């Protein structure tokens, strides 16, 4: 024992050898504190944790520097799930005695597993929330939370007690009993747990007596052991399954199962299978339709191409026929060749006559056009005079038909010959071919306004 | 029979980790019986 003033070790005397302080009272209080610590230790050793806490608190109230009492109190708090209270005691203890203090080891052990430490501190927070729920009348929420808390922190005595109280309120006595027995396994003399168990026993007895006095048949009550379970006991979950009582029920159950199975197959599986097949068929039909449509499109394209090819073929065939026949440009070319032949034979009239009906622009080549121009320039004037002379002879013979043809040719050969045009018109008038007559008079009106035939021509055109 | 409300009021919130500091510091300020007796004796002398 050390002096409370100077800290020196005290002797058997009532005064301190170093500072001379009176330590008689201090010695008595220190012994009393140690006495309570010893009682607390004894109770803790037999798991009377509630009693141990009471003694250790008295011990610390007498001498708050009793390190052993404080450390043991923290250890008991830790065992009962109050880890924060335990840590507080150990921190205070370490503050009072920094050296050779087992509290240092306890703190390190608690802080070593941070995950578990956080889980425990969270369960303490949830307990406070649950307590708040319960005080606000929200017992369902409180029960849900407390179930989780007891699962996470299985030594949390206060959570067990509160949950048991809530179960008692809901008259779920068996559950409450199990929880209270769990509390008693941790703390054998837990006052609250024992009081609740007593109350539950009284309540059950009261109910049983009520049932006994009634006319109803007595309900069987399962015996629940009130003794605390030890570590080797196995708790089996309650089950509602019962074996069938006889073979007939088994057969009926089997037949019922077969019928239900067949019904399931008939109403669920077969329609689904048919539906699947129908879907496959529909898909195939859609594929075939698509292929058919694309085939039709290709067929239409080919038909159109065939028609185009036939049209082109006909056009080419026509062109080929025209080339091969004496029509068109080929006809003009033949006429030019015949005209050239007549011109070479010094027959200018025949040569010019062959050229009269040729359309120069329709000739197929420049060579042919050049040949045409050469023959025309050489033969046309000669032929014009010849046709005109022949025409005059026929005119005087009153052979107007032949005369008209010769005058027409003479005018074609030489378009400056107004006489040829005039007499051609006169011949057609005589032949009563008014249109032809008018055509040649019109030439005179258009091209020879100074001619002596102009008045007569214009009068005829105006009057016809 | 247990009175639920009365019993419920006996339950107090647990000390949470955030509140430990106040608890530890306040413990130093509270004298124990030994200190009180020594104070009384000192006052008499």
Interface residues (C-beta under 8 A of the other chain):
Chain A: X4 X22 X25 X26 X29 X30 X33 X60 X61 X62 X63 X64 X65 X82 X84 X85 X87 X88 X91 X92 X95 X121 X124 X125 X127 X128 X131 X134 X135 X158 X161 X162 X165 X168 X169 X195 X196 X199 X202 X203
Chain B: X1 X2 X4 X7 X8 X9 X11 X13 X14 X15 X16 X17 X19 X20 X23 X24 X27 X28 X30 X31 X32 X33 X34 X37 X38 X41
